[in-house]
Amino acid sequence: MKRLLILHTNDLHSHFEMMPKISGYFNEARKNWPSEQVLTLDIGDHMDRMSPETEGTNAIANLEIMNATGYDAMVLGNNEGLTFTPDFLRATFKDHARFPVLGSNIYERATHLTPDWLLPSLTIERSGLKIGIIGVTAAYPAYYELLGWDVTDPLAAVKTHTELLRPHTDLIVVMSHLGLPMDRRIAEEIEGIDVILGGHTHHVLEEPLLISGTYLAAAGKFGQYAGHIELAYDPAQRRIAQFQSRVVPMTTGSEEDSSVAELLARFRIAGAAALDEEVAQLREPLRLDWHGESPLGNLLAAGIRRWTSADIGLVNSGQLLQGLKEGRLTRGRLLEICPGPINPCRMLLSGADLQQALEESLLPEFMEKPIRGLGFRGEVLGALSVDGITVEWDSSRAPYERIIAVHVGEELLDPGRDYVVGTIDMFTFGSGYLSLSRGKEVVYMLPEFIRDVLVRQLTDHEAIASSHSARFIDQNASAARG
């Protein structure tokens, strides 16, 4: 029997506080195994630009800590592939990664070739076994094409590379940044795969799944767990004879790797220094309200409308985490209040769908709705902030009957007409307000995030002044005051 230890992580999303613990656990596990029997893999989304260490060091902190942890390979996740430009990724990975990066379904759009800093597949020898490794990432073609990528059907890529590798290897391992439903499909539909290490949907498999002869494992999210697989391979039978998989909690009592902790401390200082760059001087504070209209929300909505050349601007106030004080504003402070990798977009939206979202935005259950995934890094959805329209409403009326009139410029909103709306990519996937996902002719605008939009607004004194103008007018409150 030939024995193999596979250590794996996924979806750390720049939770640097967990990285010394992970490295410490990997070091401890390696003490009990000969180094030539250990394989260490990351299944993508290690980098997240909401983190000051990542943003402030241009993701160098992530790669150097991965180097120090001793990873043998990683697959590119969508958080890496969609939040950084191809030129940035090429330079950063080529200069700093001391391990191969896989992208079995990623090609340069101009040449349809695998970029020179990625590998379509990899064969590693461990424990006298030839291990073929495939790495696939979730396909978001509308986004990737704008960045100059072709990201193809991952199942087809896995099938192709499995057929190429199988005759020359003992084991096939797929690093899958696709999510558990897709991992199940791969196991069910493609023969010849021994192990699928999963990510993307942040699922935890405390014990392995065995589907059609393929083992599935995954270690959750944010470094809360590390994956630990021990297997025995029978060369005579050319199959896995024993397979044990578990996830190990990286609790506060876990022993840390002091060298990684020291490295992290240095990168925190470097990141903070880089993010201390001034981006604006504010003459006045800008208030934020998740439960109603506020100047900072209005300012962002106006910026998105302007950025997208739209008639109407829409954004949920929950994208912003705090208001701003007057005085010096830095990149770091902007990252704190607007951390999500959310992109602006433009669409055609019917007046009826717009009015439905506006009605929902007035309801507490929508304002307080928790949102997960799709780049959102806030706490709750929050109310809609708007620009280009004024909404007359009555807070005393029944839900979905509160809006009296919506004016687009000087004209009444026409439910049957399509309007050019500037908004955010998250809405197009049905997150938050379902009616906003019904937009047509959607154009995503990459690589800028909405915080880049906000920077331009914060240096425009006229835009700041107009952000105090009311977009929502509560006739019931006006009557009470009158």
DOMAR-198183 format. One line per 3 residues: their letters; for each residue x, y, z of C-alpha. Coordinates in steps of 0.1 Angstrom, whole numbers. Example, Ala and Ser with C-alpha at 12.3 -4.5 7.8 and 13.67 -1.06 7.14 Angstrom:
2
as	123 -45 78 ~ 137 -11 71;
//
This chain:
482
mkr	0 0 0 ~ 11 35 -8 ~ -1 61 17;
lli	-9 98 10 ~ -19 128 32 ~ -38 156 15;
lht	-42 189 34 ~ -66 214 18 ~ -82 247 23;
ndl	-108 268 4 ~ -125 301 4 ~ -103 318 30;
hsh	-114 352 16 ~ -84 369 32 ~ -92 359 67;
fem	-56 364 77 ~ -62 358 113 ~ -67 321 106;
mpk	-36 317 84 ~ -10 312 112 ~ -33 286 127;
isg	-37 268 94 ~ 1 268 88 ~ 6 256 124;
yfn	-18 227 118 ~ -1 218 85 ~ 33 218 102;
ear	20 195 129 ~ 5 171 105 ~ 37 170 84;
knw	56 159 115 ~ 38 126 114 ~ 43 120 77;
pse	73 119 54 ~ 74 150 33 ~ 72 130 1;
qvl	38 116 12 ~ 21 150 18 ~ 2 171 -7;
tld	-11 206 2 ~ -37 223 -19 ~ -59 255 -19;
igd	-92 254 -38 ~ -95 291 -46 ~ -109 324 -32;
hmd	-79 329 -10 ~ -78 366 -19 ~ -105 391 -10;
rms	-102 427 -16 ~ -123 437 13 ~ -92 429 34;
pet	-68 458 41 ~ -39 433 40 ~ -49 422 5;
egt	-59 456 -9 ~ -30 474 7 ~ -3 450 -6;
nai	-19 442 -39 ~ -25 406 -27 ~ 12 400 -22;
anl	4 393 15 ~ -18 363 4 ~ 8 348 -18;
eim	38 352 5 ~ 18 336 34 ~ 8 308 11;
nat	44 303 2 ~ 54 302 39 ~ 26 277 45;
gyd	40 254 19 ~ 11 250 -6 ~ 19 227 -36;
amv	-8 242 -59 ~ -40 263 -59 ~ -68 268 -84;
lgn	-80 303 -93 ~ -113 312 -77 ~ -138 337 -90;
neg	-127 361 -63 ~ -92 362 -78 ~ -103 360 -114;
ltf	-131 386 -113 ~ -117 412 -89 ~ -83 416 -103;
tpd	-73 424 -139 ~ -55 397 -160 ~ -24 419 -162;
flr	-24 424 -124 ~ -28 386 -118 ~ 0 377 -142;
atf	25 401 -127 ~ 16 393 -91 ~ 15 355 -95;
kdh	46 354 -116 ~ 66 375 -92 ~ 54 361 -59;
arf	38 326 -61 ~ 63 298 -55 ~ 37 272 -63;
pvl	17 264 -96 ~ -17 280 -101 ~ -42 260 -121;
gsn	-69 271 -145 ~ -81 241 -165 ~ -110 261 -180;
iye	-95 295 -183 ~ -81 309 -216 ~ -70 343 -229;
rat	-99 356 -251 ~ -76 370 -277 ~ -56 338 -283;
hlt	-77 311 -267 ~ -45 299 -250 ~ -39 292 -213;
pdw	-21 323 -199 ~ 16 317 -193 ~ 12 321 -155;
llp	-15 293 -153 ~ -13 256 -159 ~ -41 237 -175;
slt	-33 206 -154 ~ -4 193 -133 ~ 12 160 -125;
ier	29 157 -90 ~ 46 127 -77 ~ 40 119 -40;
sgl	45 86 -22 ~ 57 70 -55 ~ 23 79 -70;
kig	18 100 -101 ~ -11 124 -91 ~ -29 142 -119;
iig	-44 175 -107 ~ -71 195 -125 ~ -83 229 -113;
vta	-116 244 -125 ~ -134 276 -116 ~ -170 288 -118;
ayp	-178 302 -152 ~ -193 337 -152 ~ -189 344 -189;
ayy	-205 379 -190 ~ -179 391 -165 ~ -149 372 -176;
ell	-153 383 -213 ~ -151 419 -202 ~ -118 412 -186;
gwd	-104 394 -216 ~ -110 358 -205 ~ -128 329 -219;
vtd	-139 307 -190 ~ -154 275 -205 ~ -177 248 -193;
pla	-159 233 -163 ~ -175 198 -167 ~ -162 196 -203;
avk	-127 208 -191 ~ -127 182 -164 ~ -137 154 -188;
tht	-110 164 -213 ~ -82 167 -188 ~ -92 135 -170;
ell	-90 116 -203 ~ -56 131 -210 ~ -42 124 -176;
rph	-57 91 -166 ~ -35 68 -188 ~ -3 84 -173;
tdl	-13 87 -136 ~ -23 67 -106 ~ -47 92 -91;
ivv	-68 121 -104 ~ -76 149 -80 ~ -99 177 -91;
msh	-96 211 -74 ~ -131 224 -79 ~ -141 260 -73;
lgl	-176 252 -86 ~ -198 244 -56 ~ -212 212 -42;
pmd	-240 207 -68 ~ -215 208 -96 ~ -191 185 -77;
rri	-219 160 -75 ~ -225 162 -112 ~ -188 157 -120;
aee	-187 126 -98 ~ -219 112 -114 ~ -211 120 -150;
ieg	-173 117 -154 ~ -154 85 -149 ~ -118 82 -137;
idv	-118 108 -110 ~ -106 97 -75 ~ -110 128 -54;
ilg	-128 161 -57 ~ -118 189 -34 ~ -146 215 -33;
ght	-151 251 -27 ~ -171 282 -38 ~ -204 273 -20;
hhv	-186 273 14 ~ -199 238 22 ~ -184 217 50;
lee	-181 180 45 ~ -173 166 79 ~ -171 132 64;
pll	-164 124 27 ~ -192 118 2 ~ -187 88 -21;
isg	-205 92 -54 ~ -200 67 -83 ~ -166 58 -69;
tyl	-154 94 -64 ~ -147 109 -30 ~ -158 144 -23;
aaa	-143 166 5 ~ -145 203 14 ~ -135 225 43;
gkf	-161 253 45 ~ -150 289 45 ~ -129 317 61;
gqy	-103 293 75 ~ -127 280 101 ~ -115 245 92;
agh	-87 227 74 ~ -93 196 54 ~ -74 164 63;
iel	-74 134 40 ~ -55 101 46 ~ -57 75 19;
ayd	-40 42 10 ~ -36 33 -26 ~ -33 -3 -38;
paq	-9 -4 -68 ~ -19 -39 -77 ~ -56 -31 -79;
rri	-49 5 -91 ~ -74 19 -68 ~ -79 36 -34;
aqf	-82 9 -8 ~ -87 31 22 ~ -100 67 25;
qsr	-105 88 56 ~ -114 125 54 ~ -123 150 81;
vvp	-123 188 87 ~ -102 201 116 ~ -115 232 135;
mtt	-90 260 136 ~ -100 271 170 ~ -86 298 192;
gse	-65 272 210 ~ -48 260 178 ~ -11 264 178;
eds	1 291 154 ~ 30 291 131 ~ 51 320 146;
sva	69 327 113 ~ 36 332 95 ~ 23 353 123;
ell	54 375 120 ~ 50 378 83 ~ 14 388 87;
arf	23 415 112 ~ 47 430 87 ~ 21 429 59;
ria	-5 445 82 ~ 19 475 87 ~ 27 477 50;
gaa	-10 475 40 ~ -21 501 65 ~ 7 525 52;
ald	-4 520 16 ~ -41 526 24 ~ -33 558 43;
eev	-33 576 9 ~ -57 605 9 ~ -85 604 -17;
aql	-106 634 -7 ~ -111 662 18 ~ -147 664 30;
rep	-160 698 40 ~ -189 682 59 ~ -200 649 74;
lrl	-221 626 52 ~ -248 606 71 ~ -258 571 62;
dwh	-292 554 70 ~ -300 517 62 ~ -336 523 70;
ges	-343 554 49 ~ -328 581 27 ~ -295 596 35;
plg	-269 619 18 ~ -242 592 15 ~ -266 567 -1;
nll	-279 594 -25 ~ -244 603 -34 ~ -235 568 -44;
aag	-268 563 -63 ~ -260 595 -82 ~ -225 584 -89;
irr	-237 551 -103 ~ -262 569 -125 ~ -235 592 -138;
wts	-209 563 -142 ~ -234 543 -163 ~ -249 572 -182;
adi	-284 562 -171 ~ -317 579 -165 ~ -320 564 -130;
glv	-295 554 -104 ~ -303 526 -78 ~ -282 510 -50;
nsg	-291 495 -17 ~ -278 515 13 ~ -265 483 29;
qll	-236 484 5 ~ -222 512 27 ~ -214 503 63;
qgl	-209 537 79 ~ -213 574 73 ~ -183 597 69;
keg	-169 625 90 ~ -156 657 76 ~ -119 661 69;
rlt	-93 638 55 ~ -106 606 37 ~ -82 578 30;
rgr	-83 547 8 ~ -84 526 40 ~ -114 544 54;
lle	-132 541 20 ~ -124 503 21 ~ -139 501 56;
icp	-172 517 46 ~ -175 501 12 ~ -157 468 12;
gpi	-176 447 -13 ~ -162 438 -48 ~ -195 451 -64;
npc	-194 464 -99 ~ -217 490 -115 ~ -239 479 -144;
rml	-265 493 -168 ~ -298 478 -179 ~ -332 484 -193;
lsg	-359 480 -167 ~ -396 484 -170 ~ -414 510 -149;
adl	-435 483 -133 ~ -404 463 -121 ~ -388 495 -108;
qqa	-420 504 -89 ~ -421 470 -73 ~ -386 473 -60;
lee	-393 508 -47 ~ -424 495 -28 ~ -403 467 -13;
sll	-376 491 -3 ~ -401 508 20 ~ -407 476 40;
pef	-387 468 71 ~ -384 431 61 ~ -365 442 30;
mek	-344 468 48 ~ -334 441 74 ~ -329 413 50;
pir	-295 396 54 ~ -277 390 21 ~ -250 364 15;
glg	-226 360 -14 ~ -224 377 -48 ~ -198 401 -35;
frg	-220 416 -7 ~ -199 424 24 ~ -225 442 44;
evl	-249 432 72 ~ -284 439 58 ~ -299 449 24;
gal	-310 483 35 ~ -333 507 18 ~ -329 517 -19;
svd	-310 549 -25 ~ -320 565 -58 ~ -311 593 -82;
git	-330 607 -112 ~ -364 601 -96 ~ -385 614 -68;
vew	-409 591 -50 ~ -441 604 -33 ~ -453 579 -8;
dss	-475 576 23 ~ -461 557 53 ~ -497 552 67;
rap	-508 531 38 ~ -507 493 34 ~ -475 476 21;
yer	-472 475 -17 ~ -497 504 -18 ~ -476 531 -3;
iia	-462 548 -34 ~ -485 576 -46 ~ -464 587 -76;
vhv	-429 583 -90 ~ -415 611 -112 ~ -386 604 -136;
gee	-374 639 -142 ~ -406 659 -148 ~ -426 629 -161;
lld	-446 603 -142 ~ -432 568 -142 ~ -448 547 -170;
pgr	-452 511 -159 ~ -451 499 -195 ~ -420 518 -205;
dyv	-384 506 -202 ~ -359 530 -185 ~ -321 530 -186;
vgt	-311 522 -150 ~ -277 523 -135 ~ -273 499 -106;
idm	-251 471 -93 ~ -243 436 -105 ~ -257 419 -74;
ftf	-293 428 -83 ~ -291 412 -117 ~ -287 378 -100;
gsg	-320 382 -81 ~ -303 391 -48 ~ -323 416 -27;
yls	-351 427 -51 ~ -363 400 -75 ~ -379 425 -99;
lsr	-344 441 -105 ~ -332 408 -120 ~ -357 412 -148;
gke	-337 439 -165 ~ -327 435 -202 ~ -296 443 -222;
vvy	-275 442 -190 ~ -240 457 -194 ~ -215 450 -166;
mlp	-188 476 -161 ~ -155 461 -150 ~ -130 463 -134;
efi	-141 492 -112 ~ -160 487 -80 ~ -187 510 -66;
rdv	-161 524 -41 ~ -142 537 -72 ~ -175 554 -82;
lvr	-178 568 -47 ~ -143 583 -48 ~ -152 604 -78;
qlt	-184 616 -61 ~ -166 626 -29 ~ -143 650 -48;
dhe	-173 667 -65 ~ -187 694 -42 ~ -218 700 -64;
aia	-226 663 -62 ~ -222 664 -24 ~ -245 694 -22;
ssh	-272 678 -43 ~ -271 646 -22 ~ -290 664 5;
sar	-320 669 -18 ~ -349 646 -9 ~ -357 618 -33;
fid	-384 602 -11 ~ -412 624 1 ~ -436 610 28;
qna	-469 628 24 ~ -481 614 57 ~ -452 629 75;
saa	-456 662 56 ~ -493 663 66 ~ -484 656 103;
rg	-459 685 103 ~ -483 708 85;
//
